[in-house]
Amino acid sequence: MTVIYPDFVKELYEFGVETALECFNCGNCTAICPLEYDLFPRRVIRYIQLGLKDRILENPDELWRCLHCGLCTQTCPRQANPGELILGLRRYVVAKWRGK
């Protein structure tokens, strides 16, 4: 069963994930990503927007595939800063692993 956490976006603010709602899922980040697979990073950002925290925590390893090359951020028409969102999610996952 999928659980939706409506306040997940707010929960991520303290980890630097502040622009997730700016993304309108155009797919530019996924199209330019050299590691594009399974709609990454677009899919991960959509999980944030929908409050699907468990989907991110079920497979956190994929967040570390990001090279943080900046191409996704350069092509984002809404300045959602996808690369920084991924880094913020990494901080969030590490905090969860540490039990915070």
One Martini backbone bead per residue (centre of mass of N, CA, C, O) as a GRO file, in nm:
protein
  100
    1MET     BB    1   0.097   0.036   0.022
    2THR     BB    2   0.042   0.370  -0.032
    3VAL     BB    3   0.186   0.652   0.122
    4ILE     BB    4   0.088   0.983   0.204
    5TYR     BB    5   0.288   1.290   0.257
    6PRO     BB    6   0.192   1.615   0.261
    7ASP     BB    7   0.465   1.726   0.437
    8PHE     BB    8   0.728   1.649   0.285
    9VAL     BB    9   0.825   1.915   0.166
   10LYS     BB   10   0.864   2.056   0.443
   11GLU     BB   11   1.065   1.845   0.563
   12LEU     BB   12   1.295   1.922   0.338
   13TYR     BB   13   1.390   2.214   0.399
   14GLU     BB   14   1.628   2.143   0.609
   15PHE     BB   15   1.785   2.003   0.337
   16GLY     BB   16   1.739   2.210   0.074
   17VAL     BB   17   1.434   2.148  -0.023
   18GLU     BB   18   1.266   2.427  -0.198
   19THR     BB   19   1.190   2.363  -0.535
   20ALA     BB   20   0.989   2.125  -0.605
   21LEU     BB   21   0.725   2.300  -0.683
   22GLU     BB   22   0.846   2.428  -0.949
   23CYS     BB   23   0.809   2.173  -1.080
   24PHE     BB   24   0.643   2.046  -1.403
   25ASN     BB   25   0.755   1.791  -1.553
   26CYS     BB   26   0.902   1.824  -1.848
   27GLY     BB   27   1.206   1.657  -1.875
   28ASN     BB   28   1.483   1.803  -1.915
   29CYS     BB   29   1.656   1.657  -1.701
   30THR     BB   30   1.631   1.374  -1.828
   31ALA     BB   31   1.734   1.441  -2.118
   32ILE     BB   32   2.033   1.549  -2.008
   33CYS     BB   33   2.107   1.312  -1.848
   34PRO     BB   34   2.375   1.089  -1.843
   35LEU     BB   35   2.199   0.880  -1.635
   36GLU     BB   36   1.954   0.800  -1.776
   37TYR     BB   37   1.694   0.637  -1.586
   38ASP     BB   38   1.386   0.588  -1.513
   39LEU     BB   39   1.333   0.908  -1.497
   40PHE     BB   40   1.594   1.038  -1.406
   41PRO     BB   41   1.489   1.292  -1.182
   42ARG     BB   42   1.183   1.329  -1.225
   43ARG     BB   43   1.065   1.106  -1.040
   44VAL     BB   44   1.176   1.208  -0.768
   45ILE     BB   45   1.032   1.481  -0.772
   46ARG     BB   46   0.748   1.362  -0.782
   47TYR     BB   47   0.758   1.224  -0.509
   48ILE     BB   48   0.772   1.479  -0.349
   49GLN     BB   49   0.509   1.616  -0.449
   50LEU     BB   50   0.328   1.349  -0.353
   51GLY     BB   51   0.448   1.221  -0.080
   52LEU     BB   52   0.667   0.966  -0.148
   53LYS     BB   53   0.880   0.875   0.076
   54ASP     BB   54   0.904   0.560   0.052
   55ARG     BB   55   1.020   0.554  -0.239
   56ILE     BB   56   1.290   0.680  -0.157
   57LEU     BB   57   1.367   0.485   0.088
   58GLU     BB   58   1.369   0.212  -0.080
   59ASN     BB   59   1.588   0.369  -0.306
   60PRO     BB   60   1.860   0.553  -0.223
   61ASP     BB   61   2.101   0.481  -0.418
   62GLU     BB   62   2.018   0.657  -0.669
   63LEU     BB   63   2.120   0.935  -0.557
   64TRP     BB   64   2.438   0.848  -0.603
   65ARG     BB   65   2.444   0.868  -0.924
   66CYS     BB   66   2.473   1.149  -0.915
   67LEU     BB   67   2.714   1.394  -1.043
   68HIS     BB   68   2.660   1.697  -1.028
   69CYS     BB   69   2.690   1.864  -1.319
   70GLY     BB   70   2.426   2.076  -1.392
   71LEU     BB   71   2.244   2.024  -1.644
   72CYS     BB   72   1.959   2.029  -1.519
   73THR     BB   73   1.973   2.320  -1.415
   74GLN     BB   74   2.030   2.462  -1.692
   75THR     BB   75   1.743   2.337  -1.827
   76CYS     BB   76   1.556   2.470  -1.627
   77PRO     BB   77   1.267   2.673  -1.666
   78ARG     BB   78   1.202   2.702  -1.325
   79GLN     BB   79   1.438   2.682  -1.119
   80ALA     BB   80   1.442   2.395  -0.942
   81ASN     BB   81   1.712   2.253  -0.904
   82PRO     BB   82   1.769   1.931  -0.925
   83GLY     BB   83   2.052   1.887  -0.801
   84GLU     BB   84   1.980   2.005  -0.519
   85LEU     BB   85   1.754   1.806  -0.458
   86ILE     BB   86   1.934   1.557  -0.449
   87LEU     BB   87   2.118   1.655  -0.221
   88GLY     BB   88   1.890   1.687  -0.012
   89LEU     BB   89   1.807   1.387  -0.019
   90ARG     BB   90   2.069   1.282   0.088
   91ARG     BB   91   2.054   1.423   0.362
   92TYR     BB   92   1.790   1.289   0.445
   93VAL     BB   93   1.880   0.992   0.434
   94VAL     BB   94   2.111   1.012   0.634
   95ALA     BB   95   1.935   1.104   0.871
   96LYS     BB   96   1.761   0.844   0.872
   97TRP     BB   97   1.997   0.644   0.922
   98ARG     BB   98   2.071   0.798   1.203
   99GLY     BB   99   1.775   0.869   1.340
  100LYS     BB  100   1.648   1.180   1.286
   0.00000   0.00000   0.00000
